[in-house]
Amino acid sequence: MLMKKLCQLLNKTEDELFNQIISTFKDKITQWSYFVNWKKVLQNIKPIEKELNLLNYLIGKKDLHKETISLMLKYPETIKAIPLLLAIRDNSLEVLIDTRNFIYREFNFSKKTYKKEEIEAFADFILKSGLGDLLQDKKIKNLVDYATGVEVGIDSNGRKNRGGALMENLVEEFVRETCSELGIEYMPQATAKKIKDKWNIDVKVDKSSRIIDFAINKNGKLYFIEVNFYGGGGSKLKSTATEYIKMNEYWNNQGIEFIWITDGAGWKSTLKPLREYFDKADYLLNLEMLRNGVLKRILE
């Protein structure tokens, strides 16, 4: 099936519509919330803030090994703060301490009490991991501030997921406004159970974990929307297009309209799989089409 419904709706040929879509892709959708999840960063610091302040005592100490043992014997809870100082999430790890005989030493950072020899091992750990030099030479002024910086660095790994969330948030603004204007309901992160519970409509899913980005209920007629944004190319784009061809057919067989809303400069180098989807489905939209009210015209 060619994309007849949308082409007829917009009074365009298939080639005209496809060219319009690919020529209006956005390069970026970076928003303020993309950079750092500050709430998460601060939440991760708070449980060990006291311990980090106790460890500040070690900054500038000449006999760091001795002072570390003394501090940790008195305040063993400070040990749980060590992993974050090295950007580690694990509460325990093994370190190869003898490379010739492959002897490992295990460090457990989450125990309530420690023997003196364990404390001495943690003092060695701080020195040999490089933290000792930072502390002794006063290259770190405050461990709470330092740890906050480490958390920001770790959090940067989450930007890929936040990119997807940004697209969903953008699209939801249009979905919410459109449904409000038309007096119909929508559901984000929809599942078959949620749809049954809220709208008493049975939906067969291909897998129990299936979550639909947005489900819209227009007088018992369902519209499912999937959303993504690709700033760069890669094999993921082709696999997504292939998956959505099957998904479109699967939902259509249940009388459900499937709308794929995608965008991003990544598609510019991966047009073939996108065109394959376009030729086999009814609805392919981008952000510019949402801005121009195309979703409303589909749902009216």
KOLKOLDREN-418586 format. One line per 5 residues: number of its first residue (from 0); their letters; for each residue y, x, z of N, C-alpha, C. Coordinates in steps of 0.001 Angstrom, whole numbers, plus 524288, in hexadecimal, padded with zeros to 5 digits. Layout:
BEGIN
NUM	A	Y,X,Z,Y,X,Z,Y,X,Z; ...
***
This chain:
BEGIN
0	MLMKK	7FB55,80354,80000,80000,80000,80000,804D6,80372,80000; 80855,80266,7FC67,80D53,80517,7FC8A,810B5,802B3,800CF; 814EF,80553,80217,81841,8036B,80640,81B85,7FED2,8044B; 818DC,7FA93,80325,81B6D,7F620,800AE,81F34,7F35D,80455; 81DA0,7F26F,8092B,820D6,7EF4B,80CB4,82633,7F1B9,80D87
5	LCQLL	82651,7F6B7,80ECD,82B4B,7F943,80FE2,82E78,7F9F7,80AE5; 82BD2,7FB27,8069E,82E94,7FBC5,801A5,83116,7F69E,7FFFB; 82E42,7F259,80096,83069,7ED40,7FF38,834E3,7EBD6,802D8; 83441,7ED16,807CD,83843,7EBDA,80BA7,83D5B,7EEA9,80A6F; 83CF1,7F390,808C6,84192,7F6BF,807C3,84309,7F6EC,801FE
10	NKTED	83FF6,7F429,7FEC6,84103,7F3DB,7F92F,84137,7F946,7F6B2; 83D2A,7FC5D,7F7B2,83CD4,8019D,7F581,8375D,80285,7F357; 836FA,80611,7EF84,831D7,807AD,7EDAF,82F73,80B59,7F1B7; 82A43,80C5C,7F12E,827AE,80FE1,7F4DB,82A39,8154B,7F4D6; 82B4A,81758,7F039,82DA2,81C93,7EFE6,8331F,81CA8,7F22C
15	ELFNQ	83620,818A2,7F119,83B76,81866,7F338,83B6C,8184C,7F92A; 837E3,81529,7FB56,837B0,814B7,80103,835C0,819BF,8038A; 831B7,81C08,80149,82FA4,820DE,80389,833BB,82536,80352; 83675,825A3,7FF08,83A86,829A2,7FE8C,83EF5,828A9,8026C; 84018,823BF,80369,8441E,8227B,8073F,84269,82438,80CB6
20	IISTF	83D76,82345,80DDD,83B74,824B7,8130D,83BC0,82A92,813DC; 839BC,82D9A,81029,83967,83344,810F4,83EB9,835F8,81081; 8426B,83360,80E06,84794,835C5,80D7B,84B17,834B2,81225; 8494F,83161,815AF,84C96,8300E,81A40,84A01,831A5,81F64; 8462C,83537,81F2D,843D8,8372D,82402,847D6,83A4B,82720
25	KDKIT	84794,839B7,82C49,84AFA,83CAF,82FC9,8487E,84203,830F4; 84BBB,84611,8311C,849B7,84B42,83269,8485C,84BB2,8382B; 84B90,84958,83B8C,84AC6,849CD,84135,84C4B,844B8,843E5; 849F5,843E3,8486D,84B8A,83F78,84BBC,84C59,84166,85158; 84DF0,84648,851DB,84EA9,84898,85705,852B9,8458B,85A1F
30	QWSYF	85140,843F9,85ECC,854C2,84135,86255,85518,8443B,86778; 8588E,8429A,86AF8,85970,84580,86FD9,85478,84614,8730C; 85125,8421F,872F7,84C6E,8423B,8763B,8483A,845E9,87424; 84925,84823,86F83,84533,84B84,86D1A,844C9,850CE,86FCC; 84922,852DB,871B3,8494E,85852,87354,8460F,85979,87831
35	VNWKK	84744,856F3,87C80,8447F,857FF,8816E,843B7,852DF,88456; 83F15,8521C,8865B,83E09,84DA9,889CF,83F7C,84F5F,88F54; 84482,84EE3,89097,84672,850F3,89591,843F8,84E43,89A45; 842D7,84945,899C7,84061,84673,89E1D,83B1D,848DE,89F6D; 8380C,84A05,89B6E,832EA,84C6C,89C44,83376,851E6,89E7C
40	VLQNI	83732,854EC,89C6F,83812,85A41,89E4D,83939,85A3F,8A421; 83CE7,85700,8A5C7,83E7F,856E2,8AB43,83A33,854AD,8AEC5; 83733,850F7,8ACA9,832CD,84ED6,8AFAE,82EAB,85302,8B0BB; 82DF9,85699,8AD10,82A1B,85AC3,8ADBC,82C00,85EFC,8B17E; 8311E,85F9A,8B1FF,83348,8637E,8B588,8334E,86189,8BB29
45	KPIEK	8346D,85C9F,8BBE3,8353F,85A7E,8C124,830C0,85B85,8C4EE; 82BC6,85AEE,8C35B,82781,85BC0,8C725,82704,86156,8C925; 8294B,86524,8C660,828CF,86A95,8C814,82E27,86D1E,8C90F; 8322D,869F0,8C97C,83776,86C12,8CA39,837E5,86F0C,8CF64; 835A1,86CEC,8D37A,835C7,86F8B,8D897,8330B,874D1,8D847
50	ELNLL	82E7F,874EA,8D5C7,82B74,879BD,8D565,82E54,87DDE,8D21E; 830F6,87C17,8CE04,833F8,87FB3,8CAC8,8387A,88217,8CDDD; 83AED,87EF0,8D118,83F30,880FA,8D459,83D2F,884E7,8D864; 8387F,883F9,8DA5D,83628,887C4,8DDF2,83508,88CEF,8DB2C; 83331,88C8E,8D666,8320C,89141,8D35C,83702,89441,8D1DE
55	NYLIG	83B7A,8919F,8D20B,8406D,89455,8D101,8414B,898DD,8D4C8; 83EDE,89880,8D948,83F50,89CAC,8DD3E,83D9B,8A1F1,8DB05; 83A02,8A1E3,8D744,837D1,8A6B9,8D52B,83B77,8A983,8D15A; 83F72,8A6CC,8CF85,842F2,8A91F,8CB9F,845C7,8ADDB,8CDEF; 84520,8B244,8CB67,847CD,8B70C,8CCFC,84515,8BA3D,8D127
60	KKDLH	84091,8B887,8D307,83DCE,8BB5F,8D720,83B6B,8C05B,8D4D9; 83C2D,8C4B8,8D7AE,83A35,8C9C6,8D5DA,8344C,8CA17,8D649; 83238,8C8B8,8DAE6,82C88,8C8B0,8DB9D,82A90,8C32E,8DA86; 82A84,8C1E8,8D58B,82953,8BC88,8D402,823CA,8BAF7,8D582; 82015,8BE75,8D4F2,81A9D,8BD30,8D629,81A12,8BBA1,8DBE4
65	KETIS	81C53,8BEB8,8DF4D,81C00,8BDB1,8E4EE,81ED4,8B89B,8E64D; 82379,8B7E0,8E419,8268C,8B33D,8E551,823EC,8AE41,8E33D; 82152,8AEBE,8DEBA,81E9A,8AA3C,8DC81,81A1A,8A896,8E007; 8171A,8AC61,8E1E5,812C0,8AB2D,8E570,814C9,8A88E,8EA59; 818F7,8AAB3,8EC91,81B34,8A88C,8F15C,81D0A,8A2F2,8F08A
70	LMLKY	81FB7,8A202,8EC20,821B9,89CC0,8EB0E,81D55,898DA,8EA32; 8195A,89A6D,8E73F,81529,896C6,8E5FB,8117D,895C5,8EA88; 81111,89998,8EE0C,80DFF,8989D,8F2C8,81099,89466,8F613; 815C3,8947D,8F626,818AA,890A3,8F941,81935,88B7A,8F653; 819E4,88BCF,8F11F,81AA5,8871C,8EDEC,816D3,8872B,8E948
75	PETIK	811DA,88632,8EA3E,80DFA,88665,8E5FA,80EF2,8825A,8E1B7; 811FE,87E49,8E2FC,8131F,87A42,8DF0E,81656,87C66,8DA7C; 818CC,880EC,8DB4C,81BE2,88333,8D70A,81876,884D4,8D26A; 81379,8859A,8D368,80FE7,88763,8CF48,80F80,8836F,8CAD9; 81005,87E67,8CC2A,80F73,87A68,8C816,813DC,87A8E,8C41B
80	AIPLL	8181C,87D63,8C54E,81C83,87DB1,8C1B0,81BDA,8820D,8BDAB; 8180F,8857A,8BE7D,81778,88A09,8BB10,8164C,88894,8B565; 812AD,884FA,8B453,81167,883E3,8AED5,81626,88275,8AB7C; 819A2,87F2A,8AD92,81E21,87D92,8AA78,8219F,88233,8A919; 821F5,88600,8ACA4,82536,88A8E,8AB91,8233B,88DA5,8A6DE
85	LAIRD	81E4D,88CC7,8A573,81BFD,88F5A,8A0E2,81AD5,88B6A,89C89; 81D2E,886C7,89D01,81C7B,882A7,89913,816C8,88112,89880; 81412,880A9,89CE8,80E8C,87F23,89CFE,80E0C,879DB,89FB6; 80AEA,87668,89D79,80A04,87146,89FDB,80514,87126,8A340; 8018F,874E4,8A28D,7FC97,874D3,8A559,7FD53,87623,8AB18
90	NSLEV	7FA2C,873A2,8AE5D,7FA3D,874C4,8B3F9,7F6A2,87940,8B56C; 7F3A1,87B00,8B1A6,7F045,87F8A,8B28E,7EF70,88252,8AD5F; 7EE71,88767,8ADB5,7ED5D,88A59,8A8F6,7EA6E,88F52,8AA51; 7E7F2,89185,8A670,7E526,8966A,8A707,7E7F8,89AAA,8A3F3; 7E892,89F34,8A675,7EB2F,8A394,8A3F3,7E752,8A81A,8A381
95	LIDTR	7E70A,8AA5B,89EDB,7E3A7,8AEDC,89DF9,7E63B,8B3A7,8A077; 7E40F,8B58C,8A4CB,7E682,8B9E0,8A7A2,7E3D7,8BF21,8A697; 7DF44,8BEFF,8A428,7DC77,8C3CB,8A2C7,7DA7D,8C320,89D30; 7DD54,8C57C,8997B,7DC09,8C4A4,893FA,7D731,8C7A6,89237; 7D5A3,8CBA6,89526,7D0F8,8CE9D,893B2,7CBFD,8CBBC,8954B
100	NFIYR	7CC1C,8C98A,899FE,7C777,8C6DF,89C0E,7C7EF,8C0E5,89BCF; 7CC2E,8BF0A,8999F,7CD2B,8B96C,89922,7CC88,8B698,89E5D; 7CF9B,8B85B,8A208,7CFC2,8B5EB,8A733,7D4A6,8B287,8A780; 7D3D0,8ADC1,8A93C,7D81C,8AA02,8A98A,7D959,8A8D9,8AF46; 7DE3B,8A761,8B032,7DFC0,8A577,8B55F,7E1FB,89FFE,8B4AB
105	EFNFS	7E011,89C7B,8B7E8,7E1E9,89717,8B79D,7E661,8963F,8BB70; 7EA5F,8937E,8B98C,7EED7,8921E,8BCD0,7EF4E,88C2F,8BD04; 7EF2A,88A1E,8C1CE,7EFAF,8847F,8C29A,7F4E9,88382,8C555; 7F862,880C7,8C2AE,7FDB4,88009,8C4A9,7FE5E,87AFA,8C7C2; 7FA3A,87803,8C872,7FADA,872CD,8CAC6,7F823,87220,8D00A
110	KKTYK	7F636,87665,8D254,7F3A1,87600,8D76E,7F7A2,87527,8DBC2; 7F5D9,872E7,8E011,7F94C,871FC,8E484,7F9DC,876E3,8E7DD; 7F5A1,879BB,8E867,7F5B5,87E80,8EB99,7F344,882FA,8E893; 7F4DB,887C7,8EA01,7F2EC,88C6F,8E75B,7F1B3,890B0,8EB5B; 7EDBD,893C1,8EA2D,7EC9B,8984E,8ED59,7F082,89C9C,8EC01
115	KEEIE	7F0F7,8A065,8EF99,7F4D0,8A48F,8EEC6,7F3B4,8A792,8E9C2; 7EEB3,8A882,8E896,7ED7F,8AB6D,8E3CB,7EEEB,8A85C,8DEE5; 7EEBF,8A320,8DF47,7F073,89FE1,8DADF,7F65A,8A045,8DA2B; 7F926,8A044,8DE96,7FED6,8A0DC,8DE69,80043,8A61A,8DBEB; 7FD67,8AA25,8DD68,7FE67,8AF5B,8DB2E,7FD71,8AF61,8D550
120	AFADF	7F98A,8AC67,8D399,7F86C,8AC06,8CE04,7FCDE,8A949,8CB21; 7FF36,8A55D,8CD9C,803A4,8A2B0,8CB2B,8086D,8A63D,8CAE8; 80913,8A997,8CED2,80D58,8AD66,8CE9F,80C80,8B11F,8CA07; 807A2,8B2BE,8C932,8065B,8B5F8,8C49E,80778,8B301,8BF90; 80612,8AE07,8BF9B,806DB,8AABB,8BAFF,80C9C,8AAA9,8B96D
125	ILKSG	8100F,8A9DE,8BD38,815A7,8A99D,8BC15,8179C,8AEC3,8B9D7; 815CE,8B317,8BC04,8177E,8B82D,8BA1A,81565,8B94D,8B4A2; 8105B,8B87D,8B3E1,80DE5,8B9F7,8AEF2,80F0D,8B633,8AA7E; 81092,8B16D,8ABBA,811DF,8ADA5,8A7A0,8175A,8AE84,8A576; 81A4F,8B1F1,8A7F9,81FA2,8B2FB,8A62F,823C8,8B015,8A93F
130	LGDLL	82231,8AC30,8AC51,825FF,8A95F,8AF85,82886,8ACFA,8B383; 82578,8B0B7,8B556,8276F,8B454,8B94D,82C41,8B742,8B776; 82C2C,8B92E,8B2A6,830A7,8BC10,8B08E,83575,8B891,8B042; 834B4,8B3C2,8AE9E,8391E,8B025,8AE41,83B90,8AF2B,8B393; 83830,8AE9E,8B780,83A13,8AD8D,8BCD0,83C90,8B266,8BF3A
135	QDKKI	839E1,8B6BD,8BEEA,83BA7,8BB81,8C179,840C4,8BD81,8BF18; 84146,8BD18,8BA06,845F8,8BF12,8B758,84A4F,8BB00,8B705; 8499C,8B69B,8B99B,84D77,8B260,8B9B9,84EE0,8B05E,8B443; 84AF5,8B078,8B0C1,84BDD,8AE55,8AB8C,84BB7,8A85F,8ABAA; 849BE,8A654,8AFF0,849EC,8A0B8,8B0F4,84D65,89FEC,8B5BB
140	KNLVD	85121,89C6A,8B55C,854B7,89B6F,8B9BC,852D8,896F8,8BD2D; 8502F,8933A,8BAD4,84E7A,88EA3,8BDBE,849AE,88C60,8BB13; 8455C,88BE5,8BDFE,84071,88A3D,8BB9E,84057,88477,8BA25; 8438A,88145,8BCBC,843D3,87BC4,8BB2D,8463F,87B60,8B5BE; 84A79,87E4C,8B4F3,84CF7,87E4D,8AFD2,84950,88099,8ABAD
145	YATGV	846A8,884D2,8AD11,84303,88754,8A972,83E9B,8838C,8A7F1; 83C68,880F3,8ABE8,83815,87D55,8AAF0,839DA,878B1,8A7A3; 83EAE,87704,8A862,840C6,872CD,8A522,840EE,8747F,89F6E; 8427E,87958,89E88,8427F,87B6F,8993A,83D0E,87BB6,896EC; 83940,87D3A,89A29,833D2,87D68,89857,831FE,877F4,896CD
150	EVGID	8334B,87414,89A06,831C4,86EAD,898DE,8343E,86CCB,893CB; 8391A,86E43,892E1,83BAD,86CCC,88DF9,838B1,86F1E,8895B; 8370A,8740E,889F4,83405,8768E,885CA,82EDE,873D9,884CF; 82C20,87280,88904,82729,86FB4,8886F,82811,86A63,885EC; 82C3F,867D5,88780,82D6D,8629F,8857D,82E92,862AB,87FA9
155	SNGRK	83061,86722,87DA0,8318E,8676A,87807,82CBD,86672,874B5; 8281D,86757,876F8,82342,8663E,87427,8228E,8606E,87319; 8254C,85D3B,87621,824D0,85795,87581,8285F,8554D,8715F; 82B5F,858A6,86EBB,82F17,85698,86AE3,82C64,853FC,8664D; 827C0,855DC,864F5,824E7,8536A,8609B,823C9,84DBC,861DC
160	NRGGA	821F8,84CBB,866A0,820E5,84756,8682B,825E7,8442D,868A6; 82A16,846CC,86A83,82F06,84407,86AFC,83127,8428E,865A8; 82FF8,845C8,861AA,831AC,8447B,85C65,82F65,83F49,85AA0; 82A60,83E7C,85BC5,827EA,83984,85A7D,82A3D,83505,85D90; 82B61,83610,8628B,82DB7,83204,865DE,83332,830A2,863FB
165	LMENL	83612,83484,86212,83B51,83380,8600C,83B1F,82FAE,85B7B; 83750,83080,857FC,836C3,82D05,8537A,83561,8277F,85549; 831D7,82717,858FD,8305D,821F9,85B00,83507,81F43,85D82; 83817,8223C,8607F,83CAC,81FF1,86306,840B3,81E1A,85F05; 8415F,82148,85AF0,84501,81FC5,856C7,84344,81AB1,8542B
170	VEEFV	83E4C,81A84,852BE,83C43,815E8,8500D,83C75,81120,85395; 83B65,811ED,8589F,83B5B,80D67,85C25,840B5,80AD5,85C78; 844D6,80DD4,85BF5,84A0D,80B7E,85BF3,84A86,8077B,8578E; 8489A,808E9,852F3,848D6,80552,84E7A,84515,800C0,84F2E; 8406A,801D2,8512F,83C8C,7FDAE,85204,83E92,7F9C2,85601
175	RETCS	840AB,7FBC7,85A52,842B2,7F85A,85E70,8471E,7F4E4,85C5A; 84AC2,7F74C,8598E,84F3B,7F457,8577A,84D7A,7F050,85383; 849EA,7F1DD,8501B,8480B,7EE47,84C0D,84527,7E9A4,84E68; 841AC,7EABB,85206,83EA1,7E680,85474,84220,7E2E3,8579F; 8460E,7E524,85A12,849BD,7E1E7,85D08,84CB7,7DE44,85967
180	ELGIE	84E75,7E040,854F4,8515C,7DD0C,85136,84DFA,7D8B3,84EF8; 848FE,7D9D7,84E27,84576,7D601,84BC6,842C1,7D284,84FCC; 8437D,7D3C8,854CB,84112,7D098,858E6,83B2F,7D11E,85927; 83930,7D5E1,85812,83391,7D6CE,85851,83277,7DB39,85C2D; 82D90,7DBB2,85DB8,82C1B,7DF78,861BD,829BB,7E469,85F59
185	YMPQA	82A79,7E8BB,86227,827D6,7ED8F,8609D,825AA,7F02A,8657D; 82205,7F3C7,864A4,81F7E,7F683,868F2,81EEC,7FC46,86783; 82126,7FFD7,86A99,82044,8056E,8699E,81B10,8071E,86BF5; 818C1,80B34,869C6,813D1,80D53,86BCA,80FCD,808F8,86C85; 80EF0,8061B,86868,80B8C,80183,868AF,805C9,802FA,8683E
190	TAKKI	80291,80023,86B16,7FCE4,80090,86AAB,7FAA7,7FB1F,869B6; 7F5BF,7FAE9,8683D,7F33E,7F5DC,86747,7F35E,7F27E,86C2F; 7F28A,7F4F4,870B1,7F281,7F201,8759F,7F7E9,7EFD9,876E0; 7FBEC,7F316,87626,8013E,7F14E,87743,802C1,7ECCB,873AA; 8012E,7ED37,86EBA,80265,7E913,86AFA,7FF9E,7E402,86C76
195	KDKWN	7FAC7,7E47B,86E13,7F7CB,7DFE1,86FC2,7FA39,7DD7D,874A0; 7FB98,7E0CA,8785E,7FDC5,7DEDE,87D4B,80316,7DC47,87C8C; 8065B,7DE81,87934,80BB1,7DC7C,878A2,80C15,7D820,874A4; 80955,7D8B5,87043,809FF,7D501,86BF4,8051A,7D1D7,86ACD; 800D3,7D2E7,86D89,7FBDB,7D026,86CBC,7FA03,7D078,86713
200	IDVKV	7FAA9,7D524,864CE,7F8D9,7D626,85F7B,7F4A8,7DA60,85FB6; 7F047,7D962,85D46,7EC06,7DD35,85D30,7ECC7,7E119,858BE; 7EC63,7E60D,85A26,7ECD9,7EA40,8564E,7E81B,7EDCF,856CF; 7E585,7EED9,85279,7E12F,7F293,85275,7E364,7F804,85181; 7E1B5,7FBBD,854B6,7E3A9,80117,85421,7DF3D,804B1,85275
205	DKSSR	7E0B6,808DF,84FC3,7DCD2,80C90,84DDD,7DAED,81041,8521C; 7DE08,810CD,85646,7DC6A,813D8,85AC9,7DF31,811C2,85F9D; 7DC8C,811F5,8640B,7DE8B,80F7C,868CC,7E3AC,811D1,86AA4; 7E4B4,816BB,8692A,7E976,81953,86AEC,7EE1E,81866,86751; 7ED6F,8151C,86362,7F188,81445,85F7C,7F676,81202,861FE
210	IIDFA	7FAD3,814A0,86133,7FFEC,812D6,8630D,80388,81277,85E56; 805E9,80DF1,85DA5,80980,80D1D,8594E,80F06,80DFA,85B55; 8121C,810F2,85875,81767,8122A,85A4C,81A87,80D3F,85B77; 81A70,8097E,857C3,81D25,80488,8589D,81A0A,8001E,85618; 81986,7FBDA,858F0,81733,7F717,856CB,81B52,7F2D6,8570F
215	INKNG	81BED,7EFF8,852C5,81FBC,7EBB5,85285,81CCD,7E6A3,85185; 81E3D,7E29A,8546D,81BB8,7DD81,853ED,81FA6,7D98E,851D4; 81EE6,7D81C,84CEE,82244,7D425,84A8B,81F1D,7CF20,849DD; 81FA5,7CBB8,84DB9,81CF5,7C6A8,84D96,8171A,7C73C,84CB5; 814B7,7CB17,84F60,80F16,7CBEE,84EED,80D8A,7CFBD,84AB0
220	KLYFI	8112F,7D136,84758,81041,7D513,84340,811B2,7DA70,84563; 80DF7,7DE1E,8453E,80EDE,7E346,8477C,81099,7E73B,84365; 8142B,7EA87,84511,815D8,7EF0E,8420D,81516,7F3D8,84583; 8122D,7F7A5,8439B,81156,7FC7A,84680,8149F,800D6,84408; 81728,803D9,8475D,81A86,80815,84581,818B3,80D40,847D3
225	EVNFY	817ED,8111A,84481,816E3,8166E,84641,81B83,819D9,844B6; 81CCC,81D91,8481C,8219B,82094,84799,82087,8265E,84837; 822E6,829A3,844E7,822AF,82F4E,845C0,82716,831FA,842C8; 82833,836B3,84467,82C48,839DC,841F1,82A2D,83F5B,84142; 82AD8,84183,83C93,828DB,846C2,83B7B,82D4E,84A3E,8398F
230	GGGGS	82F17,84DB0,83CFA,83333,8514F,83B83,83137,855B8,8381B; 82C26,856E1,83881,829C1,85B04,8355E,824CC,85917,832CD; 822FC,85C0F,82EF0,81E50,85A7B,82C14,81959,85C08,82EE1; 814F8,85BBE,82C0E,80FF2,85D2C,82E51,80BBF,8593B,82D07; 806FB,85A7E,82E93,8027E,8572E,82D53,8029F,851FC,83040
235	KLKST	8057C,851CC,83498,805C1,84D00,837AF,807F0,84879,83483; 80BA6,84992,83121,80E13,8456D,82E0C,80A1E,842D3,82A6F; 806EC,8460E,827E3,802FE,843E9,82456,7FEF4,840B6,82745; 7FD31,842B6,82BC6,7F936,83FDC,82EC4,7FB60,83AB6,830D9; 80067,83AB2,83252,802D0,835E1,8342B,80312,831D4,82FD0
240	ATEYI	804C4,8337D,82B32,80518,82FE0,826C7,7FFC0,82DA4,82570; 7FBC0,830FA,8257C,7F66B,82F39,8245B,7F48A,82B55,82872; 7F5AC,82C80,82D60,7F422,828F6,831A7,7F6D5,823B5,8311A; 7FBD3,823C2,82F9F,7FECA,81EE0,82F66,7FD53,81B8F,82AAD; 7FB4C,81DF6,82699,7F92E,81AE4,82244,7F4AF,8177B,8243A
245	KMNEY	7F148,819E5,8274A,7ECD2,81706,82985,7EEAB,81311,82D87; 7F288,8149D,8309C,7F483,8111C,834A6,7F711,80C4A,83239; 7FA09,80D2C,82E09,7FC88,808CE,82B57,7F87B,804DA,82982; 7F443,806C4,82724,7F01C,8034F,82541,7ED6C,80085,829CB; 7EC9F,80365,82E07,7E9E8,80135,83293,7ED04,7FCA4,834E6
250	WNNQG	7F21C,7FD67,8358A,7F54E,7F933,837D5,7F608,7F4C0,833F5; 7F6BF,7F5FE,82EF6,7F76C,7F1EA,82B06,7F2BA,7EE4F,82AC8; 7EE14,7F076,82B8C,7E950,7ED47,82B76,7E928,7E955,82FEF; 7EC71,7EA34,833F4,7ECD5,7E67A,83847,7F1AF,7E308,837D3; 7F44C,7E369,83351,7F903,7E04D,83285,7FDC5,7E27F,83539
255	IEFIW	7FD85,7E771,836A6,801D9,7EA08,83958,804CF,7ED76,83576; 809F4,7ECF4,83560,80D26,7F03A,831F6,80DFF,7F58B,83497; 80D51,7F9A9,83199,80DFA,7FEF9,833AB,812D7,80175,83152; 81632,8037E,834B6,81B0D,805FF,83303,81B14,80B97,83514; 81B67,80F43,83189,81BC4,814BE,8331A,82171,8167B,8327E
260	ITDGA	823B3,81843,836DA,8290F,81A40,836CA,828D4,82018,837DF; 82A1C,82329,833FB,829CC,828D4,83495,82EAB,82B5A,83244; 82FAA,83022,833DB,83450,832D6,83205,833A9,838A4,8330D; 83769,83BB4,8312C,83756,8414A,83234,836FC,8448B,82D49; 83986,84917,82D85,839A2,84C98,828FE,83447,84EC1,827A1
265	GWKST	8308A,84E81,82B48,82B4F,8507A,82A42,828B3,84DE1,8259F; 82A10,848FD,824A8,827A2,84620,8205A,82946,8483A,81B0A; 82DB4,84AE2,81ACC,82FBD,84C9C,815B9,82C14,85074,81302; 828DD,8531D,8161E,8251A,856C8,813CE,81F94,85491,813CD; 81F00,84F9E,81552,819D2,84D39,815A2,81A16,847AE,81389
270	LKPLR	81BFA,8471C,80ECC,81CF5,841E6,80CB3,8180D,83F21,80AC1; 81426,84216,808E9,80F91,83F9F,8067A,80CC1,83BD8,80A27; 80B5F,83D7C,80EFF,808AA,839C5,8126C,80C15,83527,813F0; 81133,8360A,8144B,814BD,831BA,81581,814CB,82DC9,81101; 814BD,82FBE,80C39,814AA,82C4A,807B4,80F7D,82950,8076A
275	EYFDK	80B3F,82BDE,808EC,8062F,8293B,808F1,8063F,8249A,80CB6; 8089C,82563,81145,80916,82106,814F0,80C8F,81CC2,81291; 810F4,81E66,8107B,814BD,81AC6,80E2E,8122E,8173D,80A17; 80ECD,81987,806ED,80C58,81698,802B3,80823,812D1,8049F; 80645,8139F,8096D,801EC,8106F,80B59,80371,80CAD,80FB7
280	ADYLL	80852,80CF6,81172,809F7,809B7,815E0,80EAF,8066A,8145A; 81032,802F9,817E3,81492,7FF74,816CB,819CC,80177,818D6; 81998,80434,81D4C,81E8C,8057F,81FD5,81ED5,80B37,82189; 82288,80DFD,81F43,823DB,81346,820EE,829C9,81375,8218F; 82B8B,8148E,8265B,8311C,81495,8277A,832B8,819D7,829CF
285	NLEML	837C9,81B0E,82962,839F5,81F83,82C31,83E9E,81DA8,82F6B; 84127,82148,83223,84569,81FD0,835AC,84A09,81D70,832C5; 84B2C,81F7C,82E29,84F8D,81D69,82B22,84E94,817BC,829A8; 849BF,81666,8287F,84875,810FC,82729,848F2,80D78,82BEC; 84797,80F84,83078,8486D,80C7C,83541,84E38,80B71,83607
290	RNGVL	85154,80F87,8353F,85701,80F01,835E4,85934,80ADE,83236; 856D2,80A67,82DA9,858AC,806A5,829C7,85635,8013B,82A56; 8535B,80067,82EA9,85170,7FB2A,82FD3,84C82,7F983,82CFD; 8497C,7FD3D,82AEA,844D6,7FBDD,827F6,840B0,7F959,82B78; 84035,7FB2D,8304E,83C4B,7F8D8,833D6,83D7B,7F314,834AF
295	KRILE	84268,7F1D1,83556,843DE,7EC57,83617,84277,7E916,8315E; 8434D,7EB4B,82CBD,8420C,7E85F,827F0,83C2F,7E789,82773; 8390C,7EB48,82943,8335A,7EA9E,82921,831B0,7E637,82CBF; 8341C,7E5EA,8314A,8326D,7E242,83555,834B7,7DCD0,834B0; 838E6,7DC5F,831A9,83B5E,7D730,83100,837D0,7D358,82E1A
***
